[in-house]
Amino acid sequence: MFVTSNNKTTTATLKEMKTRGDKIVALTAYDTPTAKILNELGVDIVLVGDSVGNVKLGYDNTIPVTVEQMLHHTQAAKRGNSRALLVTDMPYLSYQLSAQEAKVNAGRFIKEGGAEAVKLEGGIEVANTIKALTDINVPVMGHLGLTPQAINKIGGYKMQGQTEKSAEKMVTDAKVLEGAGIFALVLECVPADLAAEITRKVSVP
């Protein structure tokens, strides 16, 4: 059974869960019915992923997804959710160009979309943006490893952090993101031992 409590999940809840060693359940929803099902099951985090581009919109990858499309799907998921922490992916080029533009777009996801946090891909290069967002009270989830918005750079959907150098960089990036103020970190498609090492070395879930 997924249910951890009957109360609303917040960023503080997740930190408490990591401290206790509890499992955190996070699943993706793009619409009201799916979010409602996940909410009723007691899932801790509902992520409105920019993977909606691949899964629902027929794109080859996440890169074409726009802020307006993410707002639409965030609003839909919000209508089906009351318990889980609702996190929205910031799509490609909605946060990379400047901290000011990132603040405007993230603010829209919170004010218009009903999201309670946003997720950004990248390491040290987005640390200043994360700090800028947390300064205006936007909680940020980090994302390292396989970062789909960089798919053209990394050359496909494949395991990341397999060399000593890349693994060391990921550990460093995780610590930098923690220092910038993330409340949680996604590690996608990385070796299990590296994921375990990073989990031990940062305080955030």
C-alpha positions in Angstrom: 0.0 0.0 0.0 1.4 3.4 -1.0 -0.4 5.5 1.6 2.0 7.2 4.0 -0.5 9.5 5.7 -3.8 11.2 5.2 -2.2 14.6 5.2 -1.1 16.9 2.4 2.4 16.1 1.2 4.8 19.0 1.3 8.5 19.5 0.7 8.9 19.3 4.4 7.1 16.0 4.5 9.6 14.6 1.9 12.6 15.6 4.0 11.1 14.0 7.1 10.5 10.8 5.0 14.1 10.6 4.0 15.2 11.1 7.6 13.0 8.2 8.7 14.2 6.1 5.8 10.7 5.9 4.3 10.2 5.2 0.6 8.9 8.1 -1.5 6.5 7.3 -4.3 6.5 9.6 -7.3 4.6 9.0 -10.5 3.7 11.1 -13.5 0.3 12.4 -14.6 -0.7 14.6 -17.5 -4.5 14.8 -16.9 -7.2 14.9 -14.2 -8.3 11.3 -14.2 -4.7 10.0 -13.8 -3.9 12.5 -11.1 -7.1 11.6 -9.2 -6.2 7.9 -9.3 -2.7 8.6 -8.0 -4.0 10.9 -5.4 -6.5 8.3 -4.1 -3.7 5.7 -3.9 -1.6 8.0 -1.7 1.3 8.7 -4.1 3.6 11.3 -2.5 4.6 13.2 -5.6 2.6 13.8 -8.8 4.9 15.0 -11.5 3.5 16.7 -14.6 6.4 15.7 -16.9 7.5 17.4 -20.1 7.5 13.8 -21.3 3.9 14.7 -22.2 5.6 15.6 -25.5 6.5 11.9 -26.2 3.6 10.3 -24.5 0.6 12.5 -25.4 1.6 15.0 -28.1 3.4 12.8 -30.6 6.8 14.5 -30.5 10.0 12.6 -30.8 11.4 14.1 -27.6 10.6 16.7 -24.9 12.3 19.6 -26.7 9.3 21.0 -28.6 7.1 21.2 -25.4 6.1 24.8 -24.6 5.3 26.6 -21.4 1.7 26.9 -22.5 1.4 23.2 -23.1 2.8 22.5 -19.6 0.5 25.0 -18.1 -2.5 23.3 -19.7 -1.5 19.8 -18.4 -0.5 21.2 -15.0 -4.0 22.7 -14.6 -5.5 19.4 -15.6 -3.5 17.4 -13.1 -4.2 20.0 -10.4 -7.9 19.4 -10.7 -7.4 15.7 -9.9 -5.0 16.1 -7.0 -5.4 17.3 -3.5 -3.0 15.2 -1.4 0.3 14.7 -3.4 2.9 17.3 -3.9 2.3 18.6 -7.4 5.6 19.2 -9.3 5.8 20.5 -12.9 8.7 20.2 -15.3 9.9 23.5 -16.7 10.3 22.8 -20.5 13.3 23.5 -22.6 14.3 27.1 -22.9 11.9 28.2 -20.2 14.7 28.6 -17.6 18.0 28.3 -19.5 18.2 31.8 -21.0 18.1 34.0 -17.9 17.2 33.8 -14.2 14.6 36.5 -14.8 12.8 34.6 -17.5 13.0 31.5 -15.3 11.3 33.4 -12.4 8.5 34.6 -14.7 7.8 31.1 -16.1 8.1 29.4 -12.8 5.8 31.9 -11.2 3.2 31.1 -13.9 3.3 27.4 -13.1 2.7 28.2 -9.4 0.1 31.0 -9.9 -1.7 29.9 -13.0 -1.0 26.2 -13.2 -1.5 25.3 -9.5 1.9 23.6 -9.2 3.5 23.5 -5.8 7.1 23.1 -7.1 9.0 23.0 -10.4 11.7 20.6 -11.7 14.8 21.8 -13.6 17.3 19.6 -15.5 21.1 20.2 -15.1 23.9 20.6 -12.6 26.1 23.5 -11.7 25.0 25.4 -14.8 21.5 25.9 -13.3 22.5 26.5 -9.7 22.2 30.3 -9.9 18.7 29.9 -11.5 17.7 27.5 -8.7 18.8 30.0 -6.1 16.9 32.8 -7.9 13.7 30.7 -7.9 14.0 29.7 -4.2 14.5 33.4 -3.4 11.0 34.1 -4.6 9.6 31.0 -2.8 9.4 28.6 -5.7 10.5 25.1 -4.5 12.8 23.4 -7.0 13.4 19.7 -7.6 16.7 19.0 -9.3 17.3 16.4 -12.1 20.7 14.8 -12.9 21.7 11.8 -15.0 19.8 11.3 -18.2 18.4 14.7 -18.9 16.0 14.5 -21.8 16.2 18.2 -22.7 19.9 17.5 -23.5 19.1 14.5 -25.7 20.8 16.0 -28.8 24.0 16.7 -26.8 24.2 13.4 -25.0 23.3 11.4 -28.2 20.4 9.3 -27.1 18.6 7.8 -24.1 21.4 5.9 -22.4 22.9 5.3 -19.0 24.8 8.2 -17.5 27.6 8.4 -14.9 29.4 5.2 -16.0 32.9 6.6 -16.1 34.8 7.7 -13.0 35.0 11.3 -14.3 31.3 11.6 -15.1 30.3 9.9 -11.8 32.5 12.4 -9.9 30.9 15.3 -11.7 27.4 14.0 -10.9 28.3 13.8 -7.2 29.7 17.4 -7.3 26.6 18.6 -9.2 24.3 17.0 -6.6 26.1 18.8 -3.8 26.0 22.1 -5.7 22.2 21.7 -6.3 21.7 21.0 -2.7 23.6 24.1 -1.8 21.5 26.1 -4.3 18.3 25.1 -2.4 16.7 22.1 -4.1 14.2 20.2 -1.9 14.7 16.9 -3.8 16.7 15.4 -6.6 15.8 13.1 -9.5 18.5 10.7 -10.6 17.5 9.3 -13.9 19.2 6.3 -15.6 22.4 6.2 -13.5 24.1 3.1 -12.0 22.6 2.0 -8.7 25.8 2.3 -6.8 26.2 5.9 -7.9 22.6 6.7 -7.0 23.2 5.2 -3.6 26.4 7.2 -3.1 24.7 10.5 -4.0 21.7 9.7 -1.8 24.1 9.2 1.1 26.1 12.4 0.4 23.2 14.9 0.2 20.6 15.6 2.8 17.7 16.1 0.4 15.6 13.1 -0.8 
